[in-house]
Amino acid sequence: MIDVLNLSVRLAGKTVVHDVSFTAKAGALTAICGPNGSGKTTIMKAVSGELAYQGSVRLNEAEIGNLHVWKLAEMRGVLPQAGSKD
């Protein structure tokens, strides 16, 4: 389960995501919808641990910011939106 509480993200000194909360339960389909530029990818980057954030992101009840990188990698997989052209 993923619990997101009061998630905010700042990029280049500007708040681009403000106070987002949701729960994605294991085995359930959860969708993040919105128009281009609304912060969907930014939210997912914060939830995956790729971007710094304020608030709380918990994966199976563990705060991701407190997990070692290797432990986080054991618990989740990330498929980027676009791959490299190598």
C-alpha positions in Angstrom: 0.0 0.0 0.0 1.1 3.5 -0.7 0.0 6.3 1.6 0.7 9.9 0.5 -0.1 12.7 2.9 0.3 16.4 2.3 2.8 15.9 -0.5 4.4 19.1 -1.8 7.3 19.4 -4.3 9.4 22.5 -5.0 11.4 22.8 -8.3 13.7 25.7 -8.9 12.3 27.5 -5.8 8.7 27.2 -7.0 6.0 24.9 -5.5 4.7 22.8 -8.3 2.7 20.3 -6.3 0.9 21.4 -3.2 -0.7 19.4 -0.4 -1.6 16.2 -2.3 -2.9 13.2 -0.4 -4.1 9.8 -1.5 -3.9 6.1 -0.7 -3.2 3.4 -3.3 -4.2 0.0 -1.9 -2.5 -3.2 -2.9 -4.4 -5.0 -5.6 -6.6 -2.0 -6.5 -6.3 0.2 -9.5 -5.4 3.8 -8.7 -5.2 6.5 -11.3 -3.7 10.0 -11.1 -5.5 12.1 -13.8 -5.1 15.7 -14.9 -4.2 17.9 -17.9 -0.6 18.4 -19.2 1.5 20.2 -16.7 -0.7 19.5 -13.7 2.0 17.6 -11.8 1.2 13.9 -12.4 4.8 12.9 -13.3 6.2 15.1 -10.5 4.0 13.3 -8.0 5.1 9.9 -9.2 8.8 11.0 -9.2 8.3 12.1 -5.5 6.4 8.9 -4.6 9.2 6.7 -6.2 11.9 8.6 -4.3 13.4 10.3 -7.3 12.5 13.9 -6.2 12.7 15.6 -2.8 9.4 16.3 -1.2 7.7 17.7 1.9 5.0 15.7 3.6 4.8 11.9 4.0 5.1 9.1 1.5 4.8 5.6 3.0 5.3 2.3 1.2 4.0 -0.6 3.2 3.9 1.6 6.3 7.6 2.6 5.9 8.5 6.3 5.2 10.5 6.1 1.9 12.7 9.0 3.0 14.0 6.9 5.9 14.8 3.8 3.8 18.2 2.9 2.4 18.3 3.0 -1.4 18.7 -0.7 -1.7 15.7 -1.4 0.6 13.5 0.9 -1.4 14.7 -0.9 -4.6 13.6 -4.2 -3.1 10.1 -2.9 -2.4 9.3 -1.1 -5.7 10.0 -1.0 -9.4 10.1 2.2 -11.5 9.4 2.2 -15.3 10.3 5.6 -16.7 7.9 7.4 -19.0 10.6 7.5 -21.7 13.7 5.3 -22.2 17.2 6.3 -23.2 18.1 6.2 -26.9 21.4 4.3 -26.3 
